[in-house]
Amino acid sequence: MLHQPEIAPNVGAVGRTCVALDARLWLVRPWGFQIEEKRLRRAGLDYWPRLDWVDAASWEEMEAALPATRLWFFTKTATKTLYDVSFEEGDALVFGSESRGLPPSLLERFSDRLLRIPISPNVRSLNLSCAVAVAGYEALRQIDLAASRRR
């Protein structure tokens, strides 16, 4: 789930990753770009015909449309890492905009659901699309591992 993404190529890369993960992409408006055919191709969004995605006009609209889901919010200020929790099928991973991150209201409301990706102090942050890929594949690894143990 991308909350108010700003950069079309990042959204394109995230969309491609979601297709690879067979995951739904939620996009919460406003976005920092326009969706039009030429821009879609340039941003790598040509995968969108195969992408399961939802366009939500606001956080409230998205939250009302979600099934009973555990939400995990990614922020570099979290104390817990994505390796400190056990992801389950149906969980939603929430990422903020490239320049602002997630709004303080969400960080406060969901303070027990904040996660970070551990990185070297030599790097300020990961690119949004890279962070989604790291978290998405870790969630998939955990879910697949849990499923294989149930067999």
Short mmCIF file of the C-alpha atoms (twelve columns), coordinates in Angstrom:
data_MODEL
# 
_entry.id   MODEL 
# 
loop_
_atom_site.group_PDB 
_atom_site.id 
_atom_site.type_symbol 
_atom_site.label_atom_id 
_atom_site.label_alt_id 
_atom_site.label_comp_id 
_atom_site.label_asym_id 
_atom_site.label_seq_id 
_atom_site.Cartn_x 
_atom_site.Cartn_y 
_atom_site.Cartn_z 
_atom_site.pdbx_PDB_model_num 
ATOM 1   C CA . MET A 1   0.000   0.000   0.000   1 
ATOM 2   C CA . LEU A 2   1.432   3.359   -1.035  1 
ATOM 3   C CA . HIS A 3   0.159   6.411   0.832   1 
ATOM 4   C CA . GLN A 4   0.301   9.464   -1.438  1 
ATOM 5   C CA . PRO A 5   3.180   8.373   -3.702  1 
ATOM 6   C CA . GLU A 6   4.914   11.149  -5.609  1 
ATOM 7   C CA . ILE A 7   7.111   9.555   -8.275  1 
ATOM 8   C CA . ALA A 8   5.579   7.582   -11.152 1 
ATOM 9   C CA . PRO A 9   8.656   5.387   -11.829 1 
ATOM 10  C CA . ASN A 10  8.650   4.258   -8.187  1 
ATOM 11  C CA . VAL A 11  4.976   3.334   -8.452  1 
ATOM 12  C CA . GLY A 12  5.751   1.509   -11.682 1 
ATOM 13  C CA . ALA A 13  8.488   -0.515  -10.009 1 
ATOM 14  C CA . VAL A 14  6.242   -1.261  -7.029  1 
ATOM 15  C CA . GLY A 15  3.476   -2.366  -9.408  1 
ATOM 16  C CA . ARG A 16  5.878   -4.734  -11.147 1 
ATOM 17  C CA . THR A 17  6.966   -6.134  -7.778  1 
ATOM 18  C CA . CYS A 18  3.329   -6.648  -6.770  1 
ATOM 19  C CA . VAL A 19  2.685   -8.572  -9.995  1 
ATOM 20  C CA . ALA A 20  5.729   -10.732 -9.207  1 
ATOM 21  C CA . LEU A 21  4.487   -11.296 -5.644  1 
ATOM 22  C CA . ASP A 22  0.875   -11.827 -6.756  1 
ATOM 23  C CA . ALA A 23  -0.050  -9.077  -4.304  1 
ATOM 24  C CA . ARG A 24  -2.658  -6.328  -4.501  1 
ATOM 25  C CA . LEU A 25  -1.406  -2.736  -4.683  1 
ATOM 26  C CA . TRP A 26  -3.412  -0.061  -2.904  1 
ATOM 27  C CA . LEU A 27  -2.701  3.534   -3.977  1 
ATOM 28  C CA . VAL A 28  -3.984  6.250   -1.656  1 
ATOM 29  C CA . ARG A 29  -4.488  9.692   -3.205  1 
ATOM 30  C CA . PRO A 30  -3.402  12.324  -3.805  1 
ATOM 31  C CA . TRP A 31  -0.574  11.192  -6.051  1 
ATOM 32  C CA . GLY A 32  2.271   13.401  -7.200  1 
ATOM 33  C CA . PHE A 33  1.809   12.427  -10.865 1 
ATOM 34  C CA . GLN A 34  -0.852  11.891  -13.517 1 
ATOM 35  C CA . ILE A 35  -1.681  8.515   -14.991 1 
ATOM 36  C CA . GLU A 36  -1.758  8.668   -18.760 1 
ATOM 37  C CA . GLU A 37  -0.769  6.096   -21.366 1 
ATOM 38  C CA . LYS A 38  2.594   7.631   -22.391 1 
ATOM 39  C CA . ARG A 39  3.672   8.154   -18.791 1 
ATOM 40  C CA . LEU A 40  2.577   4.640   -17.862 1 
ATOM 41  C CA . ARG A 41  4.913   3.092   -20.421 1 
ATOM 42  C CA . ARG A 42  7.800   5.368   -19.458 1 
ATOM 43  C CA . ALA A 43  7.326   4.580   -15.756 1 
ATOM 44  C CA . GLY A 44  7.285   0.833   -16.330 1 
ATOM 45  C CA . LEU A 45  3.588   0.640   -15.605 1 
ATOM 46  C CA . ASP A 46  2.964   -1.507  -18.667 1 
ATOM 47  C CA . TYR A 47  2.526   -4.346  -16.160 1 
ATOM 48  C CA . TRP A 48  -0.700  -2.754  -14.943 1 
ATOM 49  C CA . PRO A 49  -3.029  -4.893  -17.063 1 
ATOM 50  C CA . ARG A 50  -1.811  -7.823  -14.901 1 
ATOM 51  C CA . LEU A 51  -1.778  -5.856  -11.650 1 
ATOM 52  C CA . ASP A 52  -4.517  -6.205  -9.042  1 
ATOM 53  C CA . TRP A 53  -4.738  -2.630  -7.791  1 
ATOM 54  C CA . VAL A 54  -7.108  -0.326  -5.951  1 
ATOM 55  C CA . ASP A 55  -7.282  3.452   -6.289  1 
ATOM 56  C CA . ALA A 56  -8.449  4.992   -2.997  1 
ATOM 57  C CA . ALA A 57  -9.382  8.675   -2.904  1 
ATOM 58  C CA . SER A 58  -8.296  8.940   0.740   1 
ATOM 59  C CA . TRP A 59  -6.921  6.963   3.665   1 
ATOM 60  C CA . GLU A 60  -10.433 6.731   5.111   1 
ATOM 61  C CA . GLU A 61  -11.840 5.293   1.875   1 
ATOM 62  C CA . MET A 62  -9.035  2.747   1.678   1 
ATOM 63  C CA . GLU A 63  -9.414  1.713   5.305   1 
ATOM 64  C CA . ALA A 64  -13.180 1.262   4.903   1 
ATOM 65  C CA . ALA A 65  -12.633 -0.932  1.827   1 
ATOM 66  C CA . LEU A 66  -10.034 -3.205  3.418   1 
ATOM 67  C CA . PRO A 67  -11.054 -6.626  4.600   1 
ATOM 68  C CA . ALA A 68  -10.123 -7.472  8.194   1 
ATOM 69  C CA . THR A 69  -6.405  -7.000  7.729   1 
ATOM 70  C CA . ARG A 70  -3.370  -6.417  9.898   1 
ATOM 71  C CA . LEU A 71  -1.594  -3.274  8.769   1 
ATOM 72  C CA . TRP A 72  2.171   -2.846  9.084   1 
ATOM 73  C CA . PHE A 73  3.559   0.678   8.649   1 
ATOM 74  C CA . PHE A 74  7.113   1.153   7.422   1 
ATOM 75  C CA . THR A 75  9.096   4.096   8.742   1 
ATOM 76  C CA . LYS A 76  12.786  4.636   9.371   1 
ATOM 77  C CA . THR A 77  11.953  5.840   12.899  1 
ATOM 78  C CA . ALA A 78  10.456  2.509   14.077  1 
ATOM 79  C CA . THR A 79  12.228  0.545   16.771  1 
ATOM 80  C CA . LYS A 80  11.064  -2.899  15.565  1 
ATOM 81  C CA . THR A 81  12.358  -4.323  12.304  1 
ATOM 82  C CA . LEU A 82  10.473  -6.401  9.765   1 
ATOM 83  C CA . TYR A 83  12.356  -9.404  11.190  1 
ATOM 84  C CA . ASP A 84  10.793  -8.899  14.638  1 
ATOM 85  C CA . VAL A 85  7.258   -9.810  13.539  1 
ATOM 86  C CA . SER A 86  5.547   -12.776 11.936  1 
ATOM 87  C CA . PHE A 87  3.722   -11.811 8.767   1 
ATOM 88  C CA . GLU A 88  0.498   -13.623 7.948   1 
ATOM 89  C CA . GLU A 89  -1.472  -14.049 4.755   1 
ATOM 90  C CA . GLY A 90  -3.701  -11.009 4.287   1 
ATOM 91  C CA . ASP A 91  -1.370  -8.558  6.037   1 
ATOM 92  C CA . ALA A 92  -0.975  -5.170  4.372   1 
ATOM 93  C CA . LEU A 93  2.360   -3.350  4.181   1 
ATOM 94  C CA . VAL A 94  1.974   0.436   4.223   1 
ATOM 95  C CA . PHE A 95  4.592   2.855   2.866   1 
ATOM 96  C CA . GLY A 96  4.547   6.650   2.840   1 
ATOM 97  C CA . SER A 97  5.448   9.141   0.166   1 
ATOM 98  C CA . GLU A 98  9.016   9.490   -1.023  1 
ATOM 99  C CA . SER A 99  9.653   12.932  0.486   1 
ATOM 100 C CA . ARG A 100 7.437   12.940  3.588   1 
ATOM 101 C CA . GLY A 101 6.994   9.321   4.613   1 
ATOM 102 C CA . LEU A 102 3.835   8.479   6.529   1 
ATOM 103 C CA . PRO A 103 1.829   11.229  8.214   1 
ATOM 104 C CA . PRO A 104 2.264   11.658  11.995  1 
ATOM 105 C CA . SER A 105 -1.436  10.875  12.536  1 
ATOM 106 C CA . LEU A 106 -0.976  7.337   11.170  1 
ATOM 107 C CA . LEU A 107 2.319   6.826   13.007  1 
ATOM 108 C CA . GLU A 108 0.650   7.798   16.302  1 
ATOM 109 C CA . ARG A 109 -2.549  5.822   15.714  1 
ATOM 110 C CA . PHE A 110 -0.694  2.642   14.731  1 
ATOM 111 C CA . SER A 111 2.373   3.029   16.953  1 
ATOM 112 C CA . ASP A 112 2.323   -0.700  17.788  1 
ATOM 113 C CA . ARG A 113 2.470   -1.571  14.052  1 
ATOM 114 C CA . LEU A 114 5.568   0.407   13.012  1 
ATOM 115 C CA . LEU A 115 8.435   -1.424  11.337  1 
ATOM 116 C CA . ARG A 116 11.728  -0.469  9.760   1 
ATOM 117 C CA . ILE A 117 14.144  -2.126  7.398   1 
ATOM 118 C CA . PRO A 118 17.597  -2.229  9.003   1 
ATOM 119 C CA . ILE A 119 20.141  -0.269  6.990   1 
ATOM 120 C CA . SER A 120 23.631  1.075   7.540   1 
ATOM 121 C CA . PRO A 121 23.848  4.503   9.186   1 
ATOM 122 C CA . ASN A 122 25.762  5.572   6.066   1 
ATOM 123 C CA . VAL A 123 22.454  5.604   4.144   1 
ATOM 124 C CA . ARG A 124 19.551  7.954   4.924   1 
ATOM 125 C CA . SER A 125 16.880  5.648   3.523   1 
ATOM 126 C CA . LEU A 126 16.074  3.143   0.797   1 
ATOM 127 C CA . ASN A 127 14.285  4.058   -2.396  1 
ATOM 128 C CA . LEU A 128 10.543  3.437   -1.984  1 
ATOM 129 C CA . SER A 129 10.423  0.693   -4.606  1 
ATOM 130 C CA . CYS A 130 13.441  -1.054  -3.050  1 
ATOM 131 C CA . ALA A 131 11.853  -0.900  0.413   1 
ATOM 132 C CA . VAL A 132 8.609   -2.408  -0.900  1 
ATOM 133 C CA . ALA A 133 10.546  -5.241  -2.568  1 
ATOM 134 C CA . VAL A 134 12.566  -6.017  0.571   1 
ATOM 135 C CA . ALA A 135 9.485   -6.030  2.814   1 
ATOM 136 C CA . GLY A 136 7.251   -7.808  0.312   1 
ATOM 137 C CA . TYR A 137 9.657   -10.673 -0.228  1 
ATOM 138 C CA . GLU A 138 10.348  -11.040 3.499   1 
ATOM 139 C CA . ALA A 139 6.588   -11.266 4.122   1 
ATOM 140 C CA . LEU A 140 6.252   -13.845 1.327   1 
ATOM 141 C CA . ARG A 141 9.187   -15.864 2.719   1 
ATOM 142 C CA . GLN A 142 7.599   -15.968 6.165   1 
ATOM 143 C CA . ILE A 143 4.130   -16.831 4.847   1 
ATOM 144 C CA . ASP A 144 5.482   -19.581 2.582   1 
ATOM 145 C CA . LEU A 145 7.587   -20.985 5.434   1 
ATOM 146 C CA . ALA A 146 4.562   -21.043 7.761   1 
ATOM 147 C CA . ALA A 147 2.443   -22.730 5.070   1 
ATOM 148 C CA . SER A 148 5.084   -25.410 4.429   1 
ATOM 149 C CA . ARG A 149 5.206   -26.202 8.155   1 
ATOM 150 C CA . ARG A 150 1.438   -26.796 8.175   1 
ATOM 151 C CA . ARG A 151 1.666   -29.403 5.403   1 
# 
